[in-house]
Amino acid sequence: MVNITHKSNSLRQAIAKATVVVSRQETIDAITNKQVPKGDVFEFSRAAGLLAIKKTSDVIPDCHPLPIEHAAITYKIDSLHIIISVEVATIYKTGVEVEAMHGASITALTIYDMLKPIDKEVEIASIKLQSKKGGKADFNKQLTGDLKCAVIVCSDSIANGKAEDISGKAIISKLEKLNLKVSVYEIIADEFSEIQKKATQLSEENFQLVLFTGGTGLSSRDVTPDAIKPLLDREIPGIVEAARNYGQQRMPYAMLSRGVSGFIKKTLLITLPGSTRGAEESIDALFPHILHVFQVAKDVKHD
């Protein structure tokens, strides 16, 4: 199956439609009057459809097992057409469109099976996904290509040439996949004053998104959050809380990160862990959802 361990839970919803067509009005009358020999068509098919929704991963190999937190099957009769609507919702890492379509398929097939003894020309006319929402696609705003971005690596060993930067380059790679172009990429030492100077400079140069990686831990030289926090006009603690929560689900040591985030004037600064894994997981946790802040940034007031 496709690896979804890097994804975050979000509300996922899908609606699928299926249409069963009968050949005569007598069949419709038998359904509505509950005179079909095999039983109540709508109730039997609804039960079958609900079971199918929950069993989707058992019969479609690449589907992930997931918690079904809402499922509803409704019917509409339009002349000789029986229109089935299946709605499914979950809070999980992957969508439920296949579950909705599987439910619609089995509901339609059950109706077909119950009606074929009284209508030899009954047929399943269509099964299709009507809508879906949830996941990253709903949050991926088209303004990303216009953002002025910078990535700053804070590390004594890398600044001294004793080690090679991996986390900063990994961040840039992930941002590029989101259509975010990084115009400044620099490596600086773990120096309080130098970190503050760089953050202030980038804000004055009207950078909109600045990511610092490194110096968020507990060693004596980890001072990035301490340097950045006093500069923030408006702190946004939920950003790093989300990153820590995401990381801790994968690595318990993530709780030790001291990252901070917020605005310096119109510049959003986020401090990320210095480990490659921690930095990458933070990007996965925050993007593209974090880009919503630039939709509302014009409402942020500064002194």
C-alpha positions as CSV (number, residue, x, y, z in Angstrom):
1,M,0.0,0.0,0.0
2,V,1.0,3.6,-0.5
3,N,2.9,5.0,2.5
4,I,0.7,7.5,4.3
5,T,2.6,7.8,7.6
6,H,3.8,11.3,6.7
7,K,0.3,12.6,6.4
8,S,-1.7,14.3,9.1
9,N,-5.3,13.5,10.2
10,S,-8.0,15.8,8.8
11,L,-11.7,15.7,8.1
12,R,-12.2,13.7,4.9
13,Q,-15.6,13.5,3.2
14,A,-16.9,12.0,0.0
15,I,-20.2,11.5,-1.8
16,A,-20.8,8.9,-4.4
17,K,-23.8,8.4,-6.7
18,A,-25.2,5.3,-8.3
19,T,-28.2,4.9,-10.6
20,V,-30.3,1.8,-11.1
21,V,-32.8,1.9,-13.9
22,V,-35.9,-0.3,-14.1
23,S,-38.0,-1.0,-17.1
24,R,-41.5,-0.3,-15.9
25,Q,-43.5,1.6,-13.4
26,E,-44.8,-1.6,-11.8
27,T,-41.3,-2.3,-10.5
28,I,-41.2,1.1,-8.9
29,D,-44.6,0.5,-7.3
30,A,-43.4,-2.8,-5.9
31,I,-40.5,-1.1,-4.3
32,T,-42.4,1.7,-2.8
33,N,-45.2,-0.6,-1.6
34,K,-42.7,-3.1,-0.2
35,Q,-44.1,-5.8,-2.3
36,V,-40.8,-7.1,-3.8
37,P,-40.6,-10.9,-2.9
38,K,-37.0,-10.7,-1.6
39,G,-37.9,-8.0,1.0
40,D,-37.7,-4.2,1.6
41,V,-35.4,-3.1,-1.2
42,F,-34.2,0.1,0.4
43,E,-33.5,-1.3,3.8
44,F,-31.8,-4.4,2.6
45,S,-29.6,-2.5,0.1
46,R,-28.8,0.2,2.8
47,A,-27.6,-2.5,5.2
48,A,-25.5,-4.0,2.4
49,G,-24.0,-0.7,1.4
50,L,-23.1,0.2,5.0
51,L,-21.3,-3.1,5.4
52,A,-19.5,-2.5,2.1
53,I,-18.3,0.9,3.2
54,K,-16.7,-0.6,6.3
55,K,-15.2,-3.6,4.4
56,T,-13.7,-1.7,1.5
57,S,-10.1,-2.4,2.5
58,D,-10.9,-6.1,2.8
59,V,-11.7,-6.4,-0.9
60,I,-9.7,-3.6,-2.6
61,P,-6.0,-4.5,-1.9
62,D,-4.5,-1.0,-2.0
63,C,-7.1,0.6,0.2
64,H,-6.0,1.4,3.8
65,P,-8.2,0.3,6.7
66,L,-9.6,3.4,8.3
67,P,-12.2,4.4,10.8
68,I,-15.6,5.2,9.3
69,E,-17.0,7.9,11.5
70,H,-20.1,8.7,9.5
71,A,-22.0,6.9,6.7
72,A,-25.4,7.7,5.2
73,I,-27.2,6.1,2.3
74,T,-30.2,7.9,0.8
75,Y,-32.5,7.2,-2.2
76,K,-34.4,9.3,-4.7
77,I,-36.8,7.9,-7.3
78,D,-37.0,9.9,-10.6
79,S,-39.3,8.2,-13.0
80,L,-37.8,4.8,-13.6
81,H,-34.4,5.8,-12.1
82,I,-33.4,4.9,-8.6
83,I,-30.7,7.4,-7.6
84,I,-28.5,6.2,-4.7
85,S,-26.4,8.7,-2.7
86,V,-23.7,7.5,-0.4
87,E,-21.9,9.9,2.0
88,V,-18.9,8.9,4.0
89,A,-16.7,10.8,6.5
90,T,-13.7,10.2,8.7
91,I,-10.9,12.0,10.4
92,Y,-7.9,10.3,9.1
93,K,-4.8,10.5,6.9
94,T,-6.4,9.4,3.7
95,G,-9.6,10.0,1.9
96,V,-12.9,8.0,1.7
97,E,-13.9,8.3,-1.9
98,V,-13.3,4.6,-2.7
99,E,-15.3,3.7,0.4
100,A,-18.2,5.9,-0.8
101,M,-18.0,4.4,-4.3
102,H,-17.8,0.9,-2.9
103,G,-20.8,1.5,-0.8
104,A,-22.7,2.9,-3.8
105,S,-21.7,-0.1,-5.9
106,I,-22.9,-2.7,-3.5
107,T,-26.1,-0.8,-2.7
108,A,-26.8,-0.7,-6.4
109,L,-25.9,-4.4,-6.9
110,T,-28.1,-5.4,-4.0
111,I,-31.0,-3.5,-5.5
112,Y,-30.3,-5.2,-8.9
113,D,-30.3,-8.7,-7.2
114,M,-33.6,-8.0,-5.4
115,L,-35.3,-6.7,-8.5
116,K,-34.1,-9.1,-11.2
117,P,-36.8,-11.8,-10.4
118,I,-39.6,-9.2,-11.2
119,D,-37.8,-7.1,-13.8
120,K,-35.5,-8.8,-16.2
121,E,-34.4,-5.5,-17.8
122,V,-33.2,-3.8,-14.6
123,E,-29.7,-2.4,-15.0
124,I,-27.0,-0.4,-13.1
125,A,-26.6,2.7,-15.3
126,S,-23.8,4.5,-13.5
127,I,-21.5,4.7,-10.4
128,K,-19.5,7.8,-9.9
129,L,-17.8,10.1,-7.4
130,Q,-19.8,13.2,-7.0
131,S,-17.6,15.1,-4.6
132,K,-14.8,14.8,-2.1
133,K,-13.0,17.2,0.3
134,G,-10.4,17.2,3.0
135,G,-6.6,16.7,2.9
136,K,-3.8,18.8,1.6
137,A,-5.5,19.7,-1.8
138,D,-8.1,21.8,0.0
139,F,-5.5,23.8,1.8
140,N,-3.0,24.3,-1.1
141,K,-3.4,27.9,-2.0
142,Q,-2.3,29.1,-5.4
143,L,-0.4,32.1,-4.0
144,T,2.6,30.0,-3.0
145,G,4.7,30.9,-6.0
146,D,4.6,34.6,-5.1
147,L,5.9,34.2,-1.5
148,K,9.4,35.6,-0.7
149,C,11.0,32.8,1.3
150,A,14.3,32.2,3.1
151,V,15.9,29.2,4.8
152,I,18.5,29.9,7.5
153,V,20.6,27.1,9.0
154,C,21.9,27.7,12.5
155,S,24.9,25.4,13.2
156,D,28.4,26.0,14.6
157,S,29.8,22.9,13.0
158,I,28.3,23.6,9.5
159,A,29.3,27.3,9.7
160,N,32.8,26.2,10.5
161,G,33.0,23.8,7.6
162,K,33.2,20.7,9.9
163,A,29.9,19.3,8.8
164,E,27.6,19.5,5.7
165,D,24.2,20.9,5.8
166,I,21.5,18.3,5.0
167,S,18.4,19.6,6.9
168,G,18.4,23.1,5.2
169,K,18.6,21.5,1.7
170,A,15.9,19.0,2.7
171,I,13.6,21.8,3.7
172,I,14.2,23.6,0.4
173,S,13.5,20.5,-1.6
174,K,10.1,20.0,0.2
175,L,9.2,23.7,-0.3
176,E,10.0,23.5,-4.0
177,K,7.5,20.6,-4.3
178,L,4.9,23.0,-2.9
179,N,5.8,25.6,-5.5
180,L,7.6,27.7,-3.0
181,K,10.9,29.3,-4.3
182,V,13.6,29.9,-1.7
183,S,15.5,33.0,-2.7
184,V,17.9,33.1,0.3
185,Y,19.6,30.1,1.8
186,E,22.3,30.8,4.4
187,I,24.3,29.1,7.1
188,I,25.1,31.0,10.3
189,A,26.7,30.1,13.7
190,D,24.7,29.4,16.8
191,E,25.2,33.0,18.0
192,F,22.4,34.8,19.7
193,S,23.2,38.2,18.2
194,E,23.9,36.8,14.7
195,I,20.5,35.0,14.7
196,Q,18.7,38.2,15.8
197,K,20.5,40.3,13.2
198,K,19.6,37.8,10.4
199,A,15.9,37.7,11.4
200,T,15.7,41.4,11.6
201,Q,17.4,41.9,8.3
202,L,15.1,39.5,6.4
203,S,12.1,41.1,7.9
204,E,13.3,44.6,6.8
205,E,13.9,43.1,3.3
206,N,10.2,42.1,3.3
207,F,10.6,38.4,3.3
208,Q,7.2,36.8,4.0
209,L,8.3,33.4,5.2
210,V,11.6,32.7,7.0
211,L,12.4,29.2,8.3
212,F,15.3,28.8,10.8
213,T,16.5,25.2,11.2
214,G,18.8,24.2,14.1
215,G,19.3,25.4,17.7
216,T,15.9,24.4,19.1
217,G,17.2,21.7,21.4
218,L,18.6,21.8,24.9
219,S,22.3,22.1,24.6
220,S,24.0,25.3,25.8
221,R,24.5,26.5,22.2
222,D,20.9,25.9,21.2
223,V,19.7,29.5,21.3
224,T,17.6,30.0,18.2
225,P,14.2,30.2,20.0
226,D,15.7,32.4,22.7
227,A,17.0,34.8,20.0
228,I,13.8,34.9,17.9
229,K,11.1,35.0,20.6
230,P,11.9,38.6,21.8
231,L,11.7,39.9,18.2
232,L,8.2,38.6,17.6
233,D,5.4,41.2,17.4
234,R,2.8,38.4,17.5
235,E,3.6,34.9,18.5
236,I,1.6,31.9,17.0
237,P,2.2,29.1,19.4
238,G,-0.1,26.7,17.6
239,I,2.3,26.4,14.7
240,V,5.1,24.7,16.7
241,E,2.6,22.9,18.8
242,A,1.3,21.2,15.7
243,A,4.8,20.4,14.6
244,R,5.7,18.9,18.0
245,N,2.5,16.9,18.1
246,Y,3.1,15.5,14.7
247,G,6.7,14.7,15.5
248,Q,5.9,13.0,18.8
249,Q,3.6,10.6,17.1
250,R,6.7,9.4,15.3
251,M,9.5,10.0,17.7
252,P,9.0,10.6,21.5
253,Y,12.0,13.0,21.7
254,A,10.1,15.5,19.6
255,M,8.7,16.9,22.8
256,L,12.1,18.3,23.7
257,S,12.0,20.8,20.8
258,R,11.7,24.4,21.9
259,G,10.7,25.9,18.6
260,V,8.8,29.2,18.4
261,S,6.9,31.0,15.6
262,G,5.2,34.2,14.9
263,F,5.3,37.5,13.0
264,I,8.0,40.2,12.9
265,K,6.0,42.9,11.2
266,K,4.8,41.1,8.1
267,T,7.4,38.3,8.1
268,L,6.4,34.9,9.4
269,L,9.3,33.2,11.2
270,I,9.3,29.5,12.2
271,T,12.1,27.8,14.0
272,L,12.5,24.1,13.1
273,P,14.7,21.3,14.5
274,G,18.2,20.9,13.2
275,S,17.9,17.2,12.5
276,T,17.0,16.3,9.0
277,R,14.2,14.0,10.1
278,G,12.8,16.6,12.5
279,A,13.0,19.4,9.9
280,E,11.3,17.3,7.2
281,E,8.5,16.1,9.6
282,S,7.9,19.7,10.6
283,I,7.4,20.7,7.0
284,D,5.0,17.7,6.5
285,A,3.1,18.7,9.6
286,L,2.7,22.4,8.7
287,F,2.5,22.7,4.9
288,P,0.5,23.5,3.0
289,H,-2.0,24.4,5.8
290,I,0.3,27.1,7.2
291,L,0.0,29.0,4.0
292,H,-3.5,30.1,5.0
293,V,-1.9,32.6,7.3
294,F,-1.0,34.7,4.2
295,Q,-4.6,34.9,3.3
296,V,-5.3,36.7,6.6
297,A,-2.0,38.4,7.1
298,K,-3.4,41.7,5.7
299,D,-5.6,41.8,8.8
300,V,-2.7,41.4,11.2
301,K,-2.0,44.8,12.8
302,H,1.5,45.9,13.7
303,D,2.7,48.8,15.9
